[in-house]
Amino acid sequence: MRNDRTAAAVIMDGAGQDEDPALLRRVLGARLRRLRETAGISGEAAGRTIRASHSKISRLEAGRVGFRARDIDDLLTLYGVIDPAVRAEYAQLASRANAIGRWENDADLIPLRQDTYVALEDAAAIIRCYAPGLVPELVRTPSYAHTVSAIAHREPAADIQRRVELLMRRQHLLTRPGAPKVWFVIEEAALRRPIGGNEVWQTQLDHLADLAVRPNITVQVLPDYVGGPAISSVPFTVLRFAAPELSDLVHLHHATGTQFLDKRADLDRYNSIWSRLCVCATPPEQTLEVIDTIRSSHTLDA
């Protein structure tokens, strides 16, 4: 167990006041899955050990639920982890992973899985996003975001405003020290659509142009003739993490909820879709020119 102890110790050494429980749950789940697979134990057998189903093991290993100390103890015994120091490290990691994340204060506005996504988004090293039909959330201006939220959610104005404020807090990751690499593919049709009226639309285009020149942000525009929804009609985001224990994660957001995908076949499929979108979109160095063209053509039409 020497290698496992070393890796667990690295995780422990990275502890800090700003650590994200959602990311820690992913780390711990990934490590438990590796232990189980190395021991040659099925998910069904692991579930029986903790008096639960195979689906509970899947949720634990995906980092989507919290960890009970008793379950961690029983699973480590099943997987043959006997070193007291290693077991203590896992127990402490589980305790930290069960803490309340800073996004959970807005749980009334964000469903559980979406809250987990926001926390993981905040912890990602690379974010790749495609959202057909509208400007992606992370690059929306407050006015554009308010208009979209008012259309999508029949809620009191105060709740709409809270949604916008939450989104603005999420957007801090784009410009903070050590910001992740973020890559957007945006449909030309989405940029042509004057959501909120001409002033809101113009401000949104200006904001996107300002972000597109930042060194950590790449923006590509998918021309109308390509037919982006024919490649993917569902918005998706691919997250990549610096921690080697974590695989990429695909997040799908649709009308009835959200979904996380981390199986190799799913990741390969969405990486292939992403590659097609990027190849079909205009090169990043032409993005400002495309935005200017869209703005000019709208002015002429008016």
RAPE-V545126 format. One record per residue. N is the residue number from 1. RES is the residue in one letter. PHI is phi in radians with two decimals (* if undefined). OMEGA is omega in degrees with one decimal (none if undefined). Layout:
BEGIN
<<N:RES:PHI:OMEGA> <N:RES:PHI:OMEGA>>
END
This chain:
BEGIN
<<1:M:*:-174.8> <2:R:-1.10:-178.4> <3:N:-1.11:-178.9> <4:D:-1.15:179.6> <5:R:-1.14:179.4> <6:T:-1.07:-179.3> <7:A:-1.14:179.0> <8:A:-1.11:179.7> <9:A:-1.14:177.3> <10:V:-1.07:177.7> <11:I:-1.07:-178.9> <12:M:-1.12:-179.5> <13:D:-1.13:-179.1> <14:G:-1.50:-177.9> <15:A:-1.11:179.4> <16:G:-2.84:-177.2> <17:Q:-1.17:-176.6> <18:D:-1.73:-179.0> <19:E:-1.09:-175.7> <20:D:-1.84:-179.6> <21:P:-1.00:-179.4> <22:A:-1.09:177.7> <23:L:-1.19:178.7> <24:L:-1.10:176.7> <25:R:-1.10:176.7> <26:R:-1.11:179.7> <27:V:-1.08:-178.4> <28:L:-1.12:178.8> <29:G:-1.07:179.3> <30:A:-1.11:-179.7> <31:R:-1.21:177.5> <32:L:-1.16:177.7> <33:R:-1.11:178.7> <34:R:-1.11:177.2> <35:L:-1.08:-178.8> <36:R:-1.10:-178.6> <37:E:-1.15:177.9> <38:T:-1.10:179.4> <39:A:-1.38:179.3> <40:G:1.24:-176.9> <41:I:-1.88:-178.4> <42:S:-1.34:176.1> <43:G:-1.11:178.5> <44:E:-1.10:-180.0> <45:A:-1.14:178.2> <46:A:-1.12:178.5> <47:G:-1.09:178.9> <48:R:-1.09:-179.0> <49:T:-1.08:-179.7> <50:I:-1.81:175.1> <51:R:1.05:-177.6> <52:A:-2.51:-178.3> <53:S:-1.64:174.4> <54:H:-1.04:-179.1> <55:S:-1.11:177.1> <56:K:-1.14:176.8> <57:I:-1.08:179.1> <58:S:-1.08:179.8> <59:R:-1.19:177.2> <60:L:-1.10:-176.1> <61:E:-1.23:175.5> <62:A:-1.51:178.7> <63:G:1.28:-175.8> <64:R:-1.67:178.9> <65:V:-2.36:178.8> <66:G:-1.35:-175.6> <67:F:-2.06:172.8> <68:R:-1.44:-178.6> <69:A:-1.01:179.9> <70:R:-1.09:179.7> <71:D:-1.13:178.5> <72:I:-1.05:-178.8> <73:D:-1.07:-178.8> <74:D:-1.17:-179.3> <75:L:-1.17:178.6> <76:L:-1.08:176.5> <77:T:-1.11:178.9> <78:L:-1.05:-176.4> <79:Y:-1.48:175.8> <80:G:1.45:177.8> <81:V:-1.53:-174.6> <82:I:-1.98:-179.5> <83:D:-1.12:-178.0> <84:P:-1.02:-179.2> <85:A:-1.17:178.8> <86:V:-1.14:179.3> <87:R:-1.07:178.7> <88:A:-1.15:179.1> <89:E:-1.13:177.8> <90:Y:-1.13:179.4> <91:A:-1.10:179.6> <92:Q:-1.21:177.5> <93:L:-1.10:178.3> <94:A:-1.10:178.7> <95:S:-1.08:178.6> <96:R:-1.18:-179.5> <97:A:-1.20:-179.5> <98:N:-1.51:-179.7> <99:A:-1.16:178.5> <100:I:-1.44:178.9> <101:G:-1.34:-175.9> <102:R:-1.24:178.1> <103:W:-1.51:-174.3> <104:E:-1.27:174.4> <105:N:-1.17:-179.5> <106:D:-1.86:-173.8> <107:A:-1.08:179.7> <108:D:-1.24:178.5> <109:L:-1.73:-176.7> <110:I:-2.09:175.1> <111:P:-1.00:-173.4> <112:L:-0.93:-177.1> <113:R:-1.17:178.0> <114:Q:-1.19:176.0> <115:D:-1.09:176.6> <116:T:-1.07:178.9> <117:Y:-1.08:-178.6> <118:V:-1.02:179.4> <119:A:-1.15:179.6> <120:L:-1.22:175.4> <121:E:-0.99:-178.8> <122:D:-1.15:-177.3> <123:A:-1.72:-174.2> <124:A:-1.26:175.3> <125:A:-1.61:178.4> <126:I:-2.39:178.6> <127:I:-2.20:176.1> <128:R:-2.11:-169.3> <129:C:-2.35:171.6> <130:Y:-2.26:-178.4> <131:A:-2.37:-178.6> <132:P:-1.12:172.5> <133:G:1.72:-177.2> <134:L:-2.39:172.9> <135:V:-1.16:-179.1> <136:P:-1.01:-174.4> <137:E:-0.99:-173.4> <138:L:-1.18:179.6> <139:V:-2.04:179.1> <140:R:-1.39:171.3> <141:T:-1.35:178.0> <142:P:-0.99:-178.1> <143:S:-1.19:177.9> <144:Y:-1.11:-179.5> <145:A:-1.08:179.7> <146:H:-1.12:179.5> <147:T:-1.10:-180.0> <148:V:-1.10:-179.2> <149:S:-1.13:179.6> <150:A:-1.14:177.8> <151:I:-1.31:-173.1> <152:A:-1.39:-173.4> <153:H:-2.18:176.2> <154:R:-1.52:-174.7> <155:E:-2.34:173.7> <156:P:-1.05:-177.4> <157:A:-1.02:-179.5> <158:A:-1.13:179.0> <159:D:-1.23:176.1> <160:I:-1.07:179.9> <161:Q:-1.11:177.6> <162:R:-1.12:177.1> <163:R:-1.06:-179.5> <164:V:-1.14:179.9> <165:E:-1.12:176.4> <166:L:-1.09:178.8> <167:L:-1.09:178.9> <168:M:-1.11:176.4> <169:R:-1.17:177.1> <170:R:-1.05:-175.4> <171:Q:-1.21:177.9> <172:H:-1.04:-178.8> <173:L:-1.11:-178.4> <174:L:-1.22:-172.0> <175:T:-2.14:-178.3> <176:R:-1.27:172.0> <177:P:-1.03:-177.6> <178:G:1.20:-177.9> <179:A:-1.06:177.6> <180:P:-1.22:168.9> <181:K:-1.35:-176.4> <182:V:-2.21:-174.8> <183:W:-2.29:-179.7> <184:F:-2.03:165.7> <185:V:-2.01:-173.0> <186:I:-2.11:178.3> <187:E:-1.17:174.9> <188:E:-1.01:179.9> <189:A:-1.06:179.0> <190:A:-1.15:179.5> <191:L:-1.31:178.8> <192:R:-1.39:-174.5> <193:R:-1.37:-174.7> <194:P:-1.40:178.9> <195:I:-1.03:176.9> <196:G:1.47:-178.9> <197:G:1.75:-171.3> <198:N:-1.10:-177.1> <199:E:-1.15:178.3> <200:V:-1.08:-179.1> <201:W:-1.11:179.9> <202:Q:-1.08:179.2> <203:T:-1.11:178.3> <204:Q:-1.12:178.4> <205:L:-1.11:178.6> <206:D:-1.07:-179.3> <207:H:-1.10:178.8> <208:L:-1.10:178.7> <209:A:-1.10:178.5> <210:D:-1.12:-179.4> <211:L:-1.23:-174.7> <212:A:-1.12:-179.3> <213:V:-1.64:177.2> <214:R:-1.25:-174.0> <215:P:-1.13:-178.9> <216:N:-1.66:-175.7> <217:I:-2.11:174.8> <218:T:-2.04:177.6> <219:V:-2.20:172.7> <220:Q:-2.12:179.8> <221:V:-1.94:-179.9> <222:L:-1.63:-176.5> <223:P:-1.05:-179.0> <224:D:-1.01:-174.2> <225:Y:-1.20:-179.8> <226:V:-1.25:-177.8> <227:G:1.31:-177.0> <228:G:-0.88:-180.0> <229:P:-1.04:175.5> <230:A:-1.24:176.4> <231:I:-1.46:174.1> <232:S:-2.70:178.2> <233:S:-1.54:-177.5> <234:V:-1.84:174.8> <235:P:-1.07:176.5> <236:F:-2.60:176.6> <237:T:-2.31:175.9> <238:V:-1.93:179.6> <239:L:-1.84:174.1> <240:R:-2.21:-174.4> <241:F:-2.00:179.4> <242:A:-1.28:-178.3> <243:A:-1.14:-177.5> <244:P:-1.15:179.3> <245:E:-1.24:-171.8> <246:L:-1.80:172.2> <247:S:-1.40:172.5> <248:D:-1.07:179.7> <249:L:-2.38:175.2> <250:V:-1.73:178.8> <251:H:-2.04:177.0> <252:L:-1.93:-179.5> <253:H:-2.20:-178.2> <254:H:-2.31:-169.4> <255:A:-1.09:-174.9> <256:T:-1.82:178.7> <257:G:2.61:-179.0> <258:T:-2.27:-178.6> <259:Q:-2.53:175.7> <260:F:-1.91:177.2> <261:L:-2.20:177.0> <262:D:-2.42:176.3> <263:K:-1.30:-174.9> <264:R:-1.00:-179.0> <265:A:-1.08:179.0> <266:D:-1.18:179.3> <267:L:-1.09:178.9> <268:D:-1.08:-179.1> <269:R:-1.11:-177.6> <270:Y:-1.31:172.8> <271:N:-1.14:176.7> <272:S:-1.15:177.4> <273:I:-1.07:-180.0> <274:W:-1.06:179.8> <275:S:-1.07:178.6> <276:R:-1.12:178.7> <277:L:-1.06:-178.2> <278:C:-1.18:179.1> <279:V:-1.18:-178.0> <280:C:-1.36:-179.3> <281:A:-1.36:177.4> <282:T:-1.18:-179.8> <283:P:-1.04:-177.9> <284:P:-0.99:-178.1> <285:E:-1.22:177.8> <286:Q:-1.75:-173.6> <287:T:-1.08:-179.4> <288:L:-1.10:177.4> <289:E:-1.14:178.8> <290:V:-1.10:179.5> <291:I:-1.08:178.3> <292:D:-1.10:179.1> <293:T:-1.11:178.4> <294:I:-1.09:179.3> <295:R:-1.10:-178.1> <296:S:-1.16:-178.4> <297:S:-1.15:178.7> <298:H:-1.20:178.9> <299:T:-1.12:-180.0> <300:L:-1.15:-179.6> <301:D:-1.11:-179.3> <302:A:-1.19:none>>
END
